[in-house]
Amino acid sequence: MDAHAILISRIEELAEKRGFSINRLADAAGISRGYLSSVLRQKFSPSLKTLEKIALALEVPPFELLRPRPVERAPDRR
């Protein structure tokens, strides 16, 4: 998975956990809804400043937006 795909996945996951729609997240981050939508559709790559705004709105450190989710493994059945 490339960095942009990870970013999109994490933003969507964290927004859902907080009950944010994409419109509410854009408002909370102080960015336009159209711009956030374009980022999520991979039309634009966000600036670091924009990533900071999104992370602040989601109440996570910015690096969390690029951290891949751990792969869940089935328990060892021995």
C-alpha positions in Angstrom: 0.0 0.0 0.0 1.5 3.4 -0.9 1.6 6.4 1.4 -1.4 8.2 -0.1 -3.5 5.0 0.2 -2.4 4.6 3.9 -3.2 8.3 4.5 -6.7 8.0 3.1 -7.4 4.8 5.0 -6.3 6.3 8.3 -8.2 9.6 7.8 -11.4 7.6 7.1 -10.8 5.2 9.9 -10.1 7.9 12.5 -13.0 10.1 11.3 -15.4 7.2 11.6 -14.1 6.4 15.1 -14.9 10.0 16.2 -18.3 10.0 14.4 -17.1 12.7 11.9 -18.5 12.9 8.4 -16.0 14.1 5.8 -17.8 17.5 5.8 -17.6 17.7 9.6 -13.9 16.8 9.5 -13.2 19.5 6.9 -15.0 22.1 9.0 -13.1 21.0 12.2 -9.8 21.1 10.3 -10.5 24.5 8.8 -10.1 23.3 5.2 -12.6 23.2 2.4 -14.8 20.2 2.0 -13.9 20.1 -1.7 -10.2 20.0 -1.0 -10.5 17.3 1.6 -12.7 15.3 -0.8 -10.1 15.7 -3.5 -7.4 14.5 -1.2 -9.4 11.4 -0.3 -10.0 10.7 -4.0 -6.2 11.0 -4.6 -6.6 14.1 -6.8 -4.3 16.1 -4.6 -1.6 15.4 -2.1 -2.0 17.5 1.1 0.7 19.8 2.4 2.3 19.1 5.8 0.3 22.1 7.2 -3.0 20.5 6.0 -1.9 17.1 7.5 -1.3 19.0 10.8 -4.8 20.5 10.6 -6.5 17.2 9.9 -4.5 15.5 12.7 -5.4 18.2 15.2 -9.1 17.9 14.3 -8.9 14.1 14.7 -6.9 14.6 18.0 -4.0 12.4 16.9 -0.3 13.3 16.3 0.3 13.9 12.6 2.5 10.8 12.2 -0.6 8.7 13.0 -2.1 9.6 9.7 0.7 7.7 7.9 1.0 4.8 10.2 -0.3 1.6 8.5 -2.8 -0.4 10.5 -1.3 -3.5 11.9 -2.2 -6.7 10.1 -4.4 -8.8 12.3 -3.2 -12.3 12.6 -5.3 -15.3 13.5 -4.4 -16.8 16.9 -1.9 -19.7 16.8 -3.9 -22.9 17.3 -1.5 -25.4 18.7 
